[in-house]
Amino acid sequence: MKQDLNILFFVPRARAGTVPDRMERVRGLQESGFQVQRCTTIPMLHKCLQASASGGMPPVVILAGTLLENCSATTYLRALHPSMGIVAMVGPRQDAEVIRLLQSGVDNHFVHTASNELLAAILFRLLARSDSGPASAESVSSVTKGNWSLKDQAWRLISPDGVEIALTTGERAFLSVLFHAPDRRATHSQLADAVDQDYALASARKPQGRLGVLVSRMRQKCSRLGAPLPLKSLHNWGYMFTGPV
């Protein structure tokens, strides 16, 4: 139905005037039956997602920022909304850019010269996929017993024995990425981007220090509560969550 064709179009202010066909793209999507809302910042995108959460199926997001902005946004969105459809705009013949976006979690991509018909087909397919599942991955993981899980919108970590660990903003972002990443592992860059993004959205002061400090403090907290954290450091690459999820 039309009310379900909700699209969030992320176009940072710095780029809003650099490509003349942005408004034409929005008009083309509206003519295809989509309700398009433009967001110029990640915090604005976050607020739009929160506002639409009560409407049932999450919207599909189109990312039209720089490569770094798109990758950071994708990592953050994928951690909090694993089933969300994410599409990124890329330049022509940018294979390296596409690879990085796919590794970050983008579902599909299109070049900025793509027709509105092609983009509409991509979006319709993602919306159909989102509507087909009876429950999200978040719901399934939250009720699985005997495994590690995240609850209360990932603000609490639950051990297989039922121990509850309250998480800080950074810890929440860090674990959310790992829990929804392929093979439960992610690079230092992906994890750091997610942590930085969450602190920015929460308007909280980001603790100083390396990612290792966050991990060390989280390990100590879990150990004090009798739930050692099954987290493995992958040398010069990233981290892997090795416990059952």
N, C-alpha and C positions, 0 to 999 in steps of 0.2 A: 504493500500500500504506500501511497505517497508520503504519509507521515513517517514512514520508516526509512525514506531515502535521504537520510541526514548525512551531510558531508561537511567536514571541517577542513578548510583550506588554509594551511599555514604558509603565510607570505611575510617574512620579516620586513620591517620598515625600511631597512637599508637597501632592500631589493625591490620594494614596491613600485618604484618608478623607473627601474632599469629595463624591464621587459614590457613593451606596450600592450601585449595581448592578455594581460592578467584579467582585466574586466571582461574582455571578450570570452575568455575561458569560463569565467563565472556565469556569464549569460548563456553560453552554450550548454553548460551543465543544468542550469535552471530550465532551459527549453526541453531538456531530456527528462524533466520531472524531479530533479534533485533539489533539495533545500540546502543551500550553500551558505555557510557562515565563515567569514574570513577572520583569521587570527594572526596578529603581527608579532606576538611574543609567545615564548613557551609558557609563562604563567597564565596568559590569556587563554591559551589552548587548554591548559589544565582546568581552568575555571569553566570553560565550555563543556569539557568532558564531565565534570562534576554535575553541572546543571542538567545534562542529558542523561545522567545515570538512572534517574527515576523513570525514564521513558522505555526501559526494557533493553532492546538490542543496542549495543554501542555503535556509534557512528563510524564510518570509514574516514580516515584522515589522509589528505593529500599534502605532502611535504614539498615546498618549493623554496627552501632556503639554500644555504651553502652546503657543501658536502659535510662539513663538521657539524653544522646545525642540524641537518637531517639525520646524521648518525646518532648524535646525542639524543635527539627527540625520539628516534626509533627505539633506542636502548631503554629509555625511560618508559615509553608507552608500552612496549612489549612486556616489561617487567610487571607493570600494574594491570594490563589488560591483554593477557596472552592470546585471546581469540580475536582481537581487533584487527580489521583490515587496514593495512598501511601501504600507500602508494607514494613513490618519490619521483619527482621530475629530474631528469638528467640532461646533460648536453649531448650532442651527437658524437658517436664513436668514443664514448668514455667507458671502456670496459673496466678499467681499474676502479672507477667511481662506482659502477654497478656492483662489482664484486664486494666492495666495502659495505655498500648499502645492504646487500643480501646477507652478508655476515652479521650485520647489526640487527637483522630481523625484518627487513622490508619484504612484503609479499610480492610486489610487482613494481614496475617502473615504466616511464614513458618519456620520450624526448620532448622538448618544449615545442617542437613543430608538429607533434602528433595531432590527428584530427579529434574533434570532440566526440565523434562516433566511437573511435577506438578507446578513448578514455572512459566513456560511458559504459562500454562493454566490460572493461576491466572492473569498474566500480560495481556494476550489477552482479558480476560473478562473485566478488568479495562479500557483498551484502547477502547473496543467496547462501554462501558458505556459513556466514555468521548466524543466519536464521535457521540452519538445519539441525544444529546440535541441541539436545534437550537440556544440557547444563554446561556451564563453562568449566575450563580446567581448574579455575580457582575453587569452585564449589566442590569438585571431586577431591582435590588434594586436601581440602579443609576437613573432610569427614573420614579420611582414611586412617584407620587405627593401626598402631604398630609402626608407623613411619614418622619422620620429621615433617612438620607442616607449619604453615604460616596462617594466622587467624587475625580477625579484627583488622582487615585491610592491611595485613602484613605488619602490624605493630606488635604482634606477639609470636614468638617462636615456640612451638610445642615439640617436646622430645617424644620418642617412642614410648617412654614410661609416663608421659603425661605432665612432665615438668614444664611450667610456663615461664618463659624468659621475656621480659619487656625489652623492646628494642629502641635504640635512639634513631633519629632521622637517617643518619649515615648507615647504621647497621641494617636498617630496614631496606634501604636502597640496594646495599651490597648483596644481601641474601635474596632479595626479590629477583635480581638479575640471575644469580646462580640457579635458583629453583626453576626458572623457566628457560634456561639456556640449554642448547643441545649438549648431552652428556654431562649436564650440571657443571659446566666449566666456562670461564670467561677470561678474557685478557685483562691485564692491569688497566689498560686504557678504557675498556668498556665499563669496568667497575668504577674507576675513578670518575668517569663522565656521569654515571648514574648517581653517584654520591654527591658530586658537585651540583647536579641538577636538582636533586631533592632538597638540598640546603637552600638553594636559590628560591624554589617554590615555597618553602616553609618560612622564608624570610628570617632564617635562623643563622647565627654566626657559625661559620664552618670552622671546626677545630683545626688547629695548625698541625702539620706533620704529615708523614707519608701514609699511604694506604696500610702499610704494615702495622702502624700504631693502632688503627681502628681494629684490625684483626686481632692483635695481641690483647687489647682490652676486652674484646668480645669473647675471646677464648677464656680469659680469666674469669669473666662474669659467669659464663656457662659452667665452668669447672667448680666455682664456688657453690653453685646451685645443684651440683651433682649430675650435670648433664654435659660431659665433655663434647665439644663441638667437632664433628667429623669433617674437618676442613683441611685440604691438602694444598700446600704451596707448590706450584709448578714453576720450576726454576727459570727465571728470566722470561716468563710468559704470563702467568696469571694464577688463578686459584680454581680449585675443584671441590665441590661438596660431595663427599663420598658416602654419606649415610643414606638409608632408604627414604625415599620421598613418595 
